[in-house]
Amino acid sequence: MKNDERVNIDVNAAKSMGYTIFWFGIFALLLYRWFYLNETLMSTLDIFVVWIIASLAQFFTLAAKGIPVAYPVSMSKKEQRYFIFLVPLFSGFVTAMILLFFKQVRDFNHLSDAFGKGYLFTLLIFIVYKAILYFWEKRYTE
């Protein structure tokens, strides 16, 4: 069989779809085991570590290739700043709501601590992403 460009595009699309299903499937499995089966993070640590490493590798590979964090949506610089600071707020809010939904909140300090950790972790990832993207643009535009 010849190495046809159309075949390569179809193969890459199929691999991409398979990866996406696998990635979200592992995440769904983790949520199911944590919240429905009441397993601890330590009992699912092997699966969680593989999932988080794959997620971070994909995230930072996109940054290293110069792909913006909001790809494929084009945003102005002002809209990107809003995105980078509002998404971590949403992430912290979702973290706090998950704790409330599953009645895991001990007191307000515990809830605010969960919100803060969700917010700061997401913000830190975005800042590192933007730094990688900045250095990529600096390197390849000069």
C-alpha positions in Angstrom: 0.0 0.0 0.0 1.3 3.4 -0.9 1.9 6.0 1.7 -0.9 8.4 0.7 -1.4 11.7 2.5 -5.2 11.1 2.7 -4.6 7.8 4.5 -2.2 9.5 6.9 -4.8 12.2 7.7 -7.4 9.5 8.4 -5.0 7.5 10.5 -4.1 10.6 12.6 -7.8 11.5 13.0 -8.6 7.9 14.2 -5.7 8.0 16.6 -6.7 11.4 17.9 -10.3 10.2 18.5 -9.0 7.0 20.2 -6.7 9.1 22.5 -9.5 11.5 23.4 -11.9 8.6 24.3 -9.1 6.9 26.3 -8.2 10.1 28.1 -11.8 11.0 29.1 -12.5 7.4 29.8 -9.7 7.2 32.4 -11.0 10.5 33.9 -14.5 9.1 34.1 -13.2 5.9 35.6 -11.4 7.9 38.3 -14.4 10.0 39.1 -16.5 6.8 39.3 -14.1 5.1 41.6 -13.6 8.1 43.9 -17.2 9.3 44.2 -19.4 6.3 43.6 -17.2 3.5 45.0 -15.7 5.8 47.7 -12.1 4.7 46.9 -9.3 6.9 48.0 -6.7 8.7 45.9 -4.1 6.4 47.2 -5.9 3.3 46.0 -6.2 4.7 42.5 -2.8 6.5 42.5 -1.4 4.5 39.7 -4.2 5.4 37.3 -4.3 9.0 38.5 -0.5 9.5 38.0 -0.7 8.1 34.4 -3.7 10.3 33.6 -2.2 13.5 35.1 1.2 12.9 33.4 -0.5 12.4 30.0 -2.6 15.5 30.6 0.3 17.7 31.5 2.4 16.3 28.7 -0.3 17.1 26.1 -0.8 20.6 27.7 2.9 21.6 27.7 3.6 20.0 24.3 1.0 22.3 22.8 2.7 25.2 24.5 6.1 24.1 23.2 4.7 24.0 19.7 3.4 27.6 20.1 -0.3 26.8 20.1 -2.3 29.3 22.2 -4.1 28.0 25.3 -7.5 28.9 23.9 -6.9 27.2 20.5 -8.9 26.9 18.2 -10.8 30.1 19.4 -8.9 33.2 18.4 -8.8 35.8 21.1 -7.4 39.3 21.5 -4.7 39.9 24.2 -7.3 41.4 26.5 -9.7 38.4 26.0 -6.7 36.0 26.7 -6.0 37.8 30.0 -9.7 37.4 31.0 -9.5 33.7 30.0 -6.4 33.1 32.0 -7.8 34.6 35.2 -11.5 33.6 34.9 -10.9 29.9 34.1 -8.9 29.4 37.4 -11.8 31.1 39.2 -14.2 28.7 37.6 -11.9 25.8 38.4 -11.8 26.8 42.1 -15.5 27.2 42.1 -16.1 23.7 40.6 -13.7 22.2 43.2 -15.7 23.8 46.0 -19.0 22.7 44.5 -17.9 19.1 44.1 -17.0 19.1 47.8 -20.4 20.5 48.7 -22.2 18.1 46.4 -20.6 15.1 48.0 -20.9 16.6 51.5 -17.2 16.5 52.2 -17.0 20.0 53.6 -16.1 20.2 57.3 -16.3 24.0 57.7 -15.9 27.2 55.7 -12.1 27.2 56.0 -12.0 23.7 54.3 -14.2 25.0 51.5 -12.2 28.2 51.0 -9.0 26.1 51.1 -10.3 23.8 48.4 -11.3 26.8 46.3 -7.9 28.4 46.8 -6.0 25.3 45.8 -8.1 24.7 42.7 -7.7 28.4 41.7 -3.9 28.6 42.4 -3.1 25.2 40.7 -5.0 26.1 37.5 -3.5 29.6 37.5 0.0 28.2 38.0 -0.4 25.8 35.1 -1.7 28.7 32.9 1.3 30.9 33.9 3.8 28.2 33.1 1.9 27.7 29.8 2.1 31.4 28.9 5.8 31.5 29.8 6.6 28.5 27.5 4.5 30.2 24.8 6.3 33.5 25.3 9.7 31.9 25.0 8.6 29.9 22.0 7.4 33.1 20.2 10.6 34.9 21.2 12.8 32.2 19.8 10.9 31.7 16.6 10.0 35.3 15.7 13.5 36.7 16.1 
